[in-house]
Amino acid sequence: QEIEKINLLVNNVLYGSRATAAMEDLFIREERLDEIVKTAIRQSAFFLIKHNIEVKMENLNLEVYTDKKWLVYVIGQMISNAIKYAGTNGRISFYGEEDAKYIILNIKDYGIGIAKEDQERIFNKGFTGKNGRNTTYKSTGMGLYFSKKILDKLGHGIEVESVEGKYTLFRIKFCKISDYIKVAKM
């Protein structure tokens, strides 16, 4: 358990320190969303099993343009938060959606949620919010900050919706290929 914790912390420090220079290390290509999610789940398997977190995946047979390594890191942050704030409902769902402009990865956990007044600030550097100040959770306020920076550099959007005591839903939005083609022609 301690080795897994050390691995997680060292990786977070390394990725966090590289997040500011991520443009030097981006390889955007077509990737399967289900494979990316499975990789992130495998990397978090020890803690998912230890905390008895149920994982559900639906409609992820979608292709997106992204950097797999960086997106796995971001999804890993979402999984880590879901585990940390699971409460008594240890469950996390990954499901895909598609509309005219975007392919959307939804990551929903059914834990303690995020206070409404904190939701606008969760991506701010060092912000821990009401739940993060509780000594039980040991929040640094850096995981979502780095995740947002990385998603911005990848050209992906992120939204959050949460009801305190019920769930938190992160929606990562990937532009469809037609939008990348338009940008490449400019």
C-alpha positions in Angstrom: 0.0 0.0 0.0 2.8 2.4 0.9 4.6 1.6 -2.4 1.4 2.4 -4.3 1.0 5.7 -2.5 4.6 6.7 -3.2 4.2 5.7 -6.9 1.0 7.9 -7.1 2.6 10.9 -5.4 5.9 10.7 -7.4 3.9 10.5 -10.7 1.7 13.5 -9.6 4.8 15.6 -8.8 6.4 14.6 -12.2 3.3 15.3 -14.2 2.6 18.4 -12.3 6.0 19.8 -12.9 5.8 19.0 -16.6 2.2 20.4 -17.0 3.6 23.9 -17.4 5.7 22.8 -20.4 3.3 20.2 -21.8 3.4 21.8 -25.2 6.9 20.3 -25.6 5.5 16.8 -25.1 2.2 16.6 -26.9 1.4 14.0 -29.5 -2.2 14.5 -30.7 -3.6 11.6 -32.7 -6.8 9.6 -33.0 -7.3 7.5 -29.8 -10.0 5.1 -28.6 -11.7 6.6 -25.5 -12.4 3.1 -24.0 -8.7 2.3 -24.1 -7.7 5.5 -22.5 -10.2 5.1 -19.7 -9.2 1.4 -19.2 -5.5 2.5 -18.9 -6.4 5.1 -16.2 -8.5 2.5 -14.3 -5.6 0.0 -14.4 -3.2 2.6 -13.1 -5.6 3.2 -10.2 -6.7 -0.4 -9.7 -5.0 -0.9 -6.3 -6.8 2.0 -4.7 -10.1 1.3 -6.4 -10.0 -2.3 -5.1 -8.8 -1.2 -1.6 -11.6 1.3 -1.2 -14.2 -1.1 -2.8 -15.1 1.4 -5.6 -17.5 0.0 -8.2 -16.5 1.1 -11.8 -19.0 1.2 -14.6 -18.2 1.9 -18.3 -20.8 2.6 -21.0 -20.7 3.9 -24.6 -17.0 4.5 -24.7 -16.4 3.0 -28.2 -15.6 6.4 -29.5 -12.5 7.9 -31.2 -11.1 11.3 -30.1 -8.1 13.4 -31.0 -5.9 13.8 -28.0 -2.6 12.9 -26.3 -3.2 9.6 -24.6 -0.5 10.0 -22.0 -1.8 13.4 -20.8 -5.5 12.4 -20.9 -4.7 9.2 -18.8 -3.1 11.5 -16.2 -6.2 13.8 -16.2 -8.6 10.9 -15.9 -6.4 9.5 -13.1 -6.8 12.7 -11.2 -10.6 12.4 -11.5 -10.4 8.8 -10.3 -8.2 9.8 -7.4 -10.7 12.5 -6.3 -13.6 10.0 -6.7 -11.8 7.6 -4.4 -10.8 10.3 -1.9 -14.3 11.8 -1.7 -16.3 8.5 -2.2 -18.2 8.7 1.1 -20.4 5.6 1.6 -21.4 5.3 -2.1 -18.1 4.0 -3.7 -19.1 4.1 -7.4 -17.7 5.8 -10.5 -19.2 5.8 -14.0 -17.6 6.6 -17.3 -19.9 7.1 -20.2 -19.6 8.7 -23.6 -22.0 11.0 -25.5 -21.9 12.6 -28.9 -23.6 15.7 -30.2 -23.1 17.8 -33.4 -19.9 19.5 -32.2 -18.4 17.3 -29.5 -17.6 13.9 -28.2 -18.1 14.0 -24.4 -16.5 11.8 -21.7 -18.6 11.9 -18.6 -16.9 10.9 -15.3 -19.5 10.7 -12.5 -18.9 9.7 -8.9 -21.6 9.3 -6.3 -19.6 10.6 -3.3 -19.9 13.6 -1.1 -20.1 16.1 -4.0 -18.7 19.7 -4.2 -20.3 22.6 -2.4 -22.2 24.9 -4.8 -20.1 27.9 -3.7 -16.9 26.0 -4.5 -17.7 24.7 -8.0 -16.5 27.9 -9.8 -13.1 27.8 -8.1 -12.1 24.1 -8.1 -9.7 24.5 -11.1 -7.9 27.4 -9.4 -4.4 26.8 -8.2 -4.3 25.6 -4.6 -8.0 25.9 -4.1 -9.2 23.1 -1.7 -12.7 24.3 -0.9 -14.9 23.2 2.0 -14.2 19.5 1.6 -10.5 19.9 1.0 -10.1 21.8 4.3 -11.5 18.8 6.2 -8.3 17.0 7.5 -9.8 13.6 6.5 -9.2 14.3 2.7 -5.7 15.8 2.6 -6.3 17.9 -0.5 -3.6 20.1 -2.1 -5.8 21.9 -4.6 -3.3 21.1 -7.4 -4.8 18.0 -9.1 -7.7 19.7 -10.8 -5.6 22.8 -11.4 -3.0 20.8 -13.4 -5.8 18.8 -15.1 -7.5 22.0 -16.4 -4.1 23.4 -17.6 -3.5 20.2 -19.5 -7.0 20.0 -21.0 -6.6 23.6 -22.1 -3.3 22.8 -23.9 -5.0 19.8 -25.6 -7.9 22.0 -26.7 -10.4 20.1 -24.7 -13.1 21.6 -22.6 -14.1 20.6 -19.1 -17.3 21.3 -17.1 -18.3 20.3 -13.6 -21.8 19.7 -12.1 -22.3 18.6 -8.6 -24.9 18.2 -5.9 -23.5 18.1 -2.4 -24.0 14.7 -0.8 -25.1 13.1 -4.0 -22.6 13.2 -7.0 -20.0 15.0 -9.0 -20.0 14.9 -12.8 -17.0 16.0 -14.9 -17.6 16.4 -18.6 -14.5 16.4 -20.9 -15.4 17.8 -24.3 -13.4 16.8 -27.4 -13.9 18.6 -30.6 -14.9 16.4 -33.5 -12.4 15.8 -36.3 -14.1 18.3 -38.6 -13.1 21.1 -36.2 -9.4 20.0 -36.3 -9.4 19.9 -40.1 -10.7 23.5 -40.2 -8.0 24.7 -37.8 -5.3 22.8 -39.9 -6.4 24.6 -43.1 -6.2 28.1 -41.5 
